[in-house]
Amino acid sequence: EAAEIVTAVYEAGASWIQFNNDFTGVSIDSFIKNGSLPTNFSDPNANPWGGAIKAFQGTKSKTALTVSLAQLPTTACNNLAAKVQAKLPKASTNCSLINVGTGLPTFTATFEFGS
């Protein structure tokens, strides 16, 4: 299920970049508003582990899209990274402890849509 969430956000990004120059200011709500994602993706507990799903401009370029799923157990995060990289080989994935309060890592995948 989590890999499908990441794939859905990737596909929403692929659609977005066809009509926009970059991902400046993009969010899950942007994709919901244009009909690319279902409304439940904006729920703060939308991912299978009860954390948020976020989408935002990547840090390396304006044509990069990053998707994150918060509060994944470490093993699940590593498994998701492997699944996403197998399905979407150009993904740059990471599991990192962003929110020390939960003690659980956040999964991120970044996709570059530029040249």
Backbone as numpy.savetxt, mean C-alpha at the origin, in Angstrom:
# Nx Ny Nz CAx CAy CAz Cx Cy Cz
-5.54 -12.71 1.38 -6.36 -11.51 1.38 -5.50 -10.24 1.38
-4.45 -10.19 2.19 -3.61 -8.99 2.26 -2.90 -8.72 0.93
-2.45 -9.78 0.27 -1.80 -9.59 -1.03 -2.79 -9.01 -2.04
-4.05 -9.41 -1.94 -5.08 -8.86 -2.84 -5.32 -7.38 -2.55
-5.23 -7.00 -1.28 -5.38 -5.59 -0.90 -4.27 -4.77 -1.56
-3.04 -5.24 -1.43 -1.89 -4.53 -2.01 -2.04 -4.46 -3.53
-2.46 -5.56 -4.14 -2.65 -5.59 -5.59 -3.74 -4.60 -6.01
-4.82 -4.53 -5.24 -5.90 -3.60 -5.56 -5.42 -2.15 -5.50
-4.60 -1.82 -4.51 -4.07 -0.45 -4.42 -3.09 -0.19 -5.56
-2.27 -1.19 -5.90 -1.37 -1.07 -7.05 -2.17 -0.77 -8.32
-3.24 -1.52 -8.55 -4.07 -1.32 -9.75 -4.75 0.05 -9.72
-5.17 0.50 -8.53 -5.74 1.84 -8.42 -4.70 2.89 -8.78
-3.45 2.67 -8.36 -2.37 3.58 -8.71 -2.08 3.59 -10.20
-2.12 2.41 -10.81 -1.88 2.31 -12.26 -2.95 3.09 -13.02
-4.19 3.03 -12.54 -5.27 3.78 -13.17 -5.08 5.29 -12.93
-4.74 5.66 -11.70 -4.55 7.06 -11.32 -3.50 7.75 -12.18
-2.35 7.09 -12.37 -1.23 7.72 -13.05 -1.51 7.94 -14.54
-2.49 7.25 -15.08 -2.87 7.47 -16.48 -3.49 8.85 -16.70
-4.10 9.40 -15.63 -4.82 10.67 -15.75 -4.21 11.79 -14.91
-3.15 11.47 -14.17 -2.49 12.45 -13.31 -0.97 12.35 -13.55
-0.27 13.44 -13.33 1.17 13.44 -13.57 1.96 12.70 -12.50
1.41 12.64 -11.29 2.14 12.02 -10.18 1.16 11.67 -9.06
1.71 11.28 -7.91 0.89 10.86 -6.78 0.87 11.89 -5.65
1.19 13.15 -5.96 1.16 14.20 -4.96 -0.21 14.27 -4.31
-0.24 14.16 -2.98 -1.49 14.28 -2.23 -2.41 13.08 -2.30
-2.00 12.01 -2.94 -2.88 10.84 -3.09 -3.06 10.12 -1.75
-4.20 9.47 -1.62 -4.51 8.69 -0.41 -5.50 7.59 -0.79
-5.78 6.74 0.15 -6.80 5.71 -0.07 -8.12 6.39 -0.45
-8.43 7.50 0.22 -9.68 8.22 -0.08 -9.71 8.72 -1.53
-8.55 9.10 -2.08 -8.50 9.54 -3.48 -8.96 8.41 -4.40
-8.49 7.20 -4.11 -8.85 6.04 -4.93 -10.30 5.62 -4.72
-10.80 5.82 -3.51 -12.21 5.52 -3.24 -13.10 6.50 -4.01
-12.73 7.77 -3.96 -13.53 8.81 -4.63 -13.60 8.61 -6.14
-12.50 8.09 -6.75 -12.56 7.89 -8.20 -13.08 6.50 -8.58
-13.51 5.74 -7.59 -14.12 4.44 -7.85 -13.15 3.29 -8.02
-11.86 3.51 -7.75 -10.86 2.47 -7.93 -10.81 1.46 -6.78
-11.24 1.90 -5.59 -11.22 1.03 -4.42 -12.56 1.08 -3.69
-12.91 0.00 -2.99 -14.16 0.01 -2.23 -14.04 0.89 -0.98
-15.17 1.36 -0.49 -15.17 2.30 0.65 -14.59 1.69 1.92
-14.68 0.38 2.09 -14.18 -0.23 3.33 -12.66 -0.13 3.47
-11.95 0.22 2.41 -10.50 0.37 2.50 -10.12 1.56 3.39
-11.03 2.50 3.62 -10.71 3.66 4.46 -10.95 3.39 5.94
-11.52 2.26 6.29 -11.73 1.89 7.69 -10.37 1.80 8.38
-10.22 2.38 9.58 -8.92 2.34 10.27 -8.48 0.92 10.67
-9.40 -0.03 10.61 -9.08 -1.42 10.94 -9.29 -2.33 9.73
-9.05 -1.82 8.53 -9.43 -2.51 7.30 -8.57 -3.71 6.92
-7.32 -3.74 7.35 -6.51 -4.88 6.92 -6.80 -6.11 7.78
-6.42 -7.29 7.33 -6.78 -8.52 8.04 -6.28 -8.62 9.48
-5.32 -7.77 9.86 -4.80 -7.80 11.23 -5.33 -6.64 12.06
-6.31 -5.94 11.54 -6.96 -4.87 12.30 -6.26 -3.52 12.22
-5.34 -3.35 11.31 -4.67 -2.07 11.13 -5.16 -1.34 9.90
-4.63 -0.17 9.71 -5.04 0.68 8.59 -4.35 0.28 7.29
-4.99 0.65 6.18 -4.41 0.56 4.84 -4.20 2.00 4.40
-2.99 2.33 4.00 -2.70 3.69 3.55 -2.03 3.66 2.18
-2.20 4.73 1.43 -1.52 4.93 0.16 -1.03 6.37 0.14
0.18 6.56 -0.35 0.75 7.90 -0.40 1.90 7.94 -1.40
2.27 9.16 -1.77 3.37 9.34 -2.71 4.64 8.77 -2.10
5.38 8.01 -2.91 6.65 7.45 -2.44 7.67 8.54 -2.17
8.69 8.21 -1.41 9.67 9.22 -1.03 10.73 9.47 -2.10
10.93 8.51 -3.01 12.01 8.66 -3.99 11.62 9.47 -5.22
10.34 9.49 -5.55 9.90 10.30 -6.69 8.40 10.54 -6.59
7.94 11.54 -7.34 6.52 11.88 -7.34 5.69 10.85 -8.09
6.34 10.01 -8.90 5.61 8.98 -9.64 5.71 7.61 -8.96
6.12 7.62 -7.70 6.14 6.39 -6.91 4.95 6.38 -5.97
4.35 5.22 -5.82 3.21 5.04 -4.91 3.61 4.04 -3.84
3.37 4.40 -2.59 3.61 3.49 -1.48 2.29 3.09 -0.85
2.14 1.81 -0.57 0.97 1.30 0.15 1.49 0.69 1.45
0.76 0.93 2.54 1.18 0.35 3.81 0.00 -0.31 4.51
0.31 -1.38 5.22 -0.64 -2.08 6.07 -0.01 -2.14 7.45
-0.70 -1.60 8.45 -0.14 -1.50 9.79 -0.53 -2.70 10.66
0.30 -2.92 11.68 0.03 -3.88 12.75 0.04 -5.34 12.32
0.96 -5.71 11.47 1.09 -7.11 11.06 2.05 -7.84 11.98
1.75 -9.08 12.35 2.75 -9.89 13.04 3.97 -10.04 12.12
5.14 -10.16 12.70 6.38 -10.19 11.93 6.37 -11.27 10.85
5.96 -12.47 11.19 5.94 -13.56 10.21 4.98 -13.25 9.08
3.81 -12.72 9.40 2.82 -12.36 8.37 3.37 -11.27 7.47
4.08 -10.31 8.05 4.65 -9.21 7.27 5.68 -9.75 6.28
6.55 -10.62 6.75 7.57 -11.20 5.86 6.94 -12.06 4.78
5.91 -12.82 5.13 5.20 -13.65 4.14 4.51 -12.78 3.09
3.90 -11.68 3.54 3.24 -10.77 2.61 4.26 -10.14 1.67
5.40 -9.75 2.19 6.45 -9.17 1.34 6.84 -10.16 0.24
7.01 -11.42 0.60 7.39 -12.44 -0.39 6.29 -12.63 -1.43
5.02 -12.65 -1.00 3.90 -12.82 -1.93 3.80 -11.64 -2.90
3.94 -10.43 -2.37 3.82 -9.25 -3.21 4.96 -9.20 -4.22
6.17 -9.51 -3.79 7.30 -9.49 -4.72 7.17 -10.56 -5.78
6.55 -11.70 -5.44 6.34 -12.75 -6.44 5.29 -12.32 -7.47
4.24 -11.64 -7.00 3.14 -11.23 -7.88 3.46 -9.95 -8.64
4.14 -9.03 -7.99 4.46 -7.72 -8.56 5.97 -7.50 -8.41
6.77 -8.09 -9.28 8.23 -8.12 -9.10 8.91 -6.76 -8.99
8.29 -5.72 -9.49 8.92 -4.40 -9.40 8.67 -3.71 -8.06
7.97 -4.39 -7.17 7.68 -3.81 -5.85 8.94 -3.78 -5.00
9.08 -2.71 -4.26 10.11 -2.61 -3.23 9.37 -2.74 -1.91
9.60 -3.84 -1.18 8.83 -4.10 0.04 9.70 -3.98 1.28
9.02 -3.75 2.41 9.72 -3.59 3.67 8.78 -3.91 4.83
9.34 -4.45 5.88 8.62 -4.64 7.15 9.43 -3.90 8.20
8.83 -2.88 8.80 9.58 -2.11 9.78 8.69 -1.71 10.95
9.32 -1.53 12.08 8.61 -1.15 13.30 8.45 0.36 13.32
7.35 0.82 12.70 7.10 2.26 12.61 6.43 2.76 13.89
5.45 2.00 14.37 4.72 2.37 15.58 5.22 1.48 16.72
6.16 1.99 17.48 6.74 1.20 18.57 5.69 0.84 19.61
4.64 1.64 19.73 3.59 1.40 20.73 2.91 0.05 20.56
2.70 -0.39 19.33 2.03 -1.68 19.11 3.01 -2.85 19.18
4.27 -2.58 18.94 5.25 -3.65 18.89 5.15 -4.50 17.64
4.31 -4.09 16.69 4.10 -4.86 15.46 4.59 -4.06 14.26
5.18 -4.75 13.29 5.68 -4.03 12.12 4.57 -3.53 11.19
4.96 -2.58 10.36 4.12 -2.09 9.28 4.74 -2.56 7.97
3.90 -3.14 7.11 4.34 -3.57 5.80 4.22 -2.39 4.85
5.24 -2.18 4.01 5.13 -1.18 2.94 5.60 -1.80 1.63
4.96 -1.38 0.57 5.37 -1.73 -0.79 5.35 -0.45 -1.60
6.42 -0.19 -2.32 6.50 1.00 -3.16 6.62 0.56 -4.61
5.83 1.23 -5.45 5.79 0.94 -6.88 6.16 2.21 -7.64
7.10 2.11 -8.54 7.50 3.26 -9.36 6.76 3.16 -10.70
5.97 4.20 -10.99 5.19 4.22 -12.23 5.82 5.13 -13.29
6.91 5.82 -12.94 7.58 6.70 -13.89 8.55 5.92 -14.76
9.27 6.66 -15.59 10.21 6.00 -16.50 11.51 5.65 -15.81
